């Protein structure tokens, strides 16, 4: 794991081996809860860990949720209502134990918004992330159902390297 700091926010760049370790931490937690009938992967961060978990847990009913929050303004603050760009039809999740997967729970807004919409669709939702940042969470009494690690850092996953390195004072590794 490579670390960098710029300003007050600490950054961590993960390797694929780091992600494998997080998946290995999550699997026993999730298996202990029983089987799941469906998985909702939150784009974009939840697609890769969701695929890895779906394969390991043999979850075949895979769905996507895409959520956007409007830019923060003085009127809305961080509690602006989410815009669901893509979401599974309620009939696809009703009465199903559903694992909602994202890469990180920072503010918690995305995971909570998807979970609550799943509840409204009569699903039985459980949230899962690779990293939980309780220091940034807007929901002090909430946390993911399952998480691989607690962090206070800005995490850069291996699938984000090109996008994630911009602006943090690090360059991508050179390959010979």
C-alpha positions as CSV (number, residue, x, y, z in Angstrom):
1,X,0.0,0.0,0.0
2,X,1.5,3.4,-1.0
3,X,0.7,6.4,1.0
4,X,0.9,10.1,0.2
5,X,-0.3,13.2,1.9
6,X,-1.3,16.6,0.5
7,X,-2.8,19.2,2.8
8,X,-4.7,17.6,5.7
9,X,-6.2,14.6,3.8
10,X,-4.1,11.4,3.8
11,X,-4.2,9.4,0.7
12,X,-3.7,5.6,0.3
13,X,-3.1,3.9,-3.0
14,X,-4.1,0.2,-2.9
15,X,-2.7,-2.6,-4.9
16,X,-4.7,-5.5,-6.2
17,X,-3.2,-7.6,-3.4
18,X,-4.7,-5.1,-0.9
19,X,-8.1,-5.5,-2.5
20,X,-7.8,-9.3,-2.3
21,X,-7.1,-9.0,1.4
22,X,-10.2,-6.8,1.9
23,X,-12.4,-9.3,0.0
24,X,-10.9,-12.1,2.2
25,X,-11.9,-10.1,5.3
26,X,-15.4,-9.5,4.0
27,X,-16.2,-13.0,2.9
28,X,-16.5,-14.7,6.3
29,X,-18.6,-11.8,7.6
30,X,-21.0,-12.0,4.7
31,X,-21.2,-15.8,4.7
32,X,-22.0,-15.8,8.4
33,X,-25.1,-13.8,7.7
34,X,-26.5,-16.4,5.3
35,X,-27.1,-16.4,1.6
36,X,-28.1,-13.5,-0.5
37,X,-30.6,-13.6,-3.3
38,X,-29.4,-10.5,-5.2
39,X,-26.6,-7.9,-5.3
40,X,-26.9,-4.2,-6.2
41,X,-23.6,-2.7,-7.2
42,X,-23.3,1.0,-6.9
43,X,-21.6,2.6,-9.9
44,X,-18.8,3.1,-10.4
45,X,-16.9,2.1,-7.3
46,X,-19.0,-0.9,-6.3
47,X,-18.8,-2.7,-9.7
48,X,-15.4,-4.3,-9.3
49,X,-15.6,-5.4,-5.6
50,X,-19.2,-6.4,-6.3
51,X,-18.1,-8.7,-9.1
52,X,-15.4,-10.2,-7.0
53,X,-17.9,-10.8,-4.1
54,X,-20.6,-12.1,-6.4
55,X,-18.2,-14.7,-7.8
56,X,-17.0,-15.8,-4.4
57,X,-20.5,-15.9,-2.9
58,X,-22.2,-17.4,-6.0
59,X,-24.7,-14.5,-6.3
60,X,-26.0,-14.6,-9.8
61,X,-28.8,-12.0,-9.6
62,X,-26.7,-8.8,-10.2
63,X,-28.1,-5.3,-10.5
64,X,-26.8,-1.8,-10.8
65,X,-27.7,1.5,-9.0
66,X,-26.3,4.8,-10.2
67,X,-26.7,7.7,-7.9
68,X,-25.8,11.4,-8.3
69,X,-26.0,14.2,-5.8
70,X,-26.4,17.7,-7.0
71,X,-23.5,20.1,-6.3
72,X,-23.5,21.4,-2.7
73,X,-25.0,24.8,-2.3
74,X,-25.6,27.0,0.7
75,X,-29.3,26.1,0.6
76,X,-28.9,22.3,0.2
77,X,-25.6,21.6,2.0
78,X,-24.6,18.0,2.1
79,X,-28.2,16.8,2.6
80,X,-29.3,17.4,-1.1
81,X,-31.7,14.7,-2.3
82,X,-30.1,12.1,-4.6
83,X,-30.8,11.7,-8.2
84,X,-31.1,8.1,-9.2
85,X,-29.7,7.8,-12.7
86,X,-30.3,4.0,-12.8
87,X,-32.0,1.8,-10.3
88,X,-33.5,-1.8,-10.4
89,X,-37.2,-2.1,-10.8
90,X,-38.8,-2.9,-7.4
91,X,-40.1,-6.3,-8.8
92,X,-36.5,-7.4,-9.2
93,X,-35.6,-6.9,-5.5
94,X,-38.9,-7.3,-3.6
95,X,-38.6,-9.8,-0.8
96,X,-35.0,-10.6,-1.7
97,X,-32.0,-10.5,0.7
98,X,-29.9,-8.1,-1.2
99,X,-26.3,-7.1,-0.7
100,X,-25.6,-3.5,-1.7
101,X,-21.9,-3.1,-2.6
102,X,-19.8,0.1,-2.9
103,X,-16.1,0.7,-2.6
104,X,-16.2,3.2,0.3
105,X,-18.6,4.7,2.8
106,X,-17.4,8.3,3.2
107,X,-20.2,10.6,4.0
108,X,-22.6,7.6,3.8
109,X,-25.1,9.5,1.6
110,X,-24.9,7.1,-1.4
111,X,-25.1,3.8,0.6
112,X,-27.9,5.2,2.8
113,X,-29.9,6.5,-0.2
114,X,-29.6,3.2,-2.1
115,X,-30.5,1.2,1.1
116,X,-33.6,3.3,1.8
117,X,-34.8,3.0,-1.8
118,X,-34.3,-0.7,-1.5
119,X,-36.4,-0.7,1.7
120,X,-39.1,1.2,-0.2
121,X,-39.0,-1.6,-2.9
122,X,-39.6,-4.2,-0.1
123,X,-36.1,-5.7,-0.4
124,X,-34.1,-6.9,2.6
125,X,-31.0,-4.8,2.2
126,X,-27.5,-5.1,3.7
127,X,-24.7,-2.7,2.9
128,X,-21.1,-3.7,2.2
129,X,-18.0,-1.6,1.4
130,X,-14.3,-2.2,1.3
131,X,-13.6,0.9,3.5
132,X,-15.7,2.6,6.1
133,X,-14.7,6.2,7.1
134,X,-16.6,6.9,10.3
135,X,-14.9,10.3,10.6
136,X,-16.5,11.6,7.5
137,X,-19.9,9.9,7.9
138,X,-22.9,12.2,8.1
139,X,-24.8,9.4,9.8
140,X,-23.4,9.0,13.3
141,X,-25.7,6.1,14.3
142,X,-25.2,4.2,11.0
143,X,-22.5,2.1,9.5
144,X,-22.3,-0.5,6.8
145,X,-23.5,-4.0,7.5
146,X,-20.1,-5.3,6.4
147,X,-16.8,-3.5,5.8
148,X,-13.3,-4.6,5.2
149,X,-11.4,-1.8,7.0
150,X,-11.9,1.4,8.9
151,X,-10.0,4.4,7.5
152,X,-9.6,8.2,7.7
153,X,-7.8,8.3,4.4
154,X,-8.8,9.1,0.8
155,X,-8.5,5.7,-0.8
156,X,-7.3,5.2,-4.4
157,X,-8.2,1.8,-5.7
158,X,-6.1,0.0,-8.4
159,X,-8.9,0.5,-10.9
160,X,-8.7,4.3,-10.3
161,X,-5.0,4.8,-10.7
162,X,-5.1,7.0,-13.8
163,X,-8.1,9.0,-12.5
164,X,-7.1,9.0,-8.8
165,X,-3.6,10.3,-9.0
166,X,-4.4,13.6,-10.6
167,X,-4.0,16.4,-8.1
168,X,-2.4,14.5,-5.2
169,X,1.2,15.2,-6.0
170,X,2.1,11.6,-7.1
171,X,2.9,10.2,-10.4
172,X,1.9,6.9,-11.8
173,X,4.6,4.2,-11.6
174,X,6.7,3.7,-14.7
175,X,6.9,0.3,-16.3
176,X,9.9,-0.9,-18.2
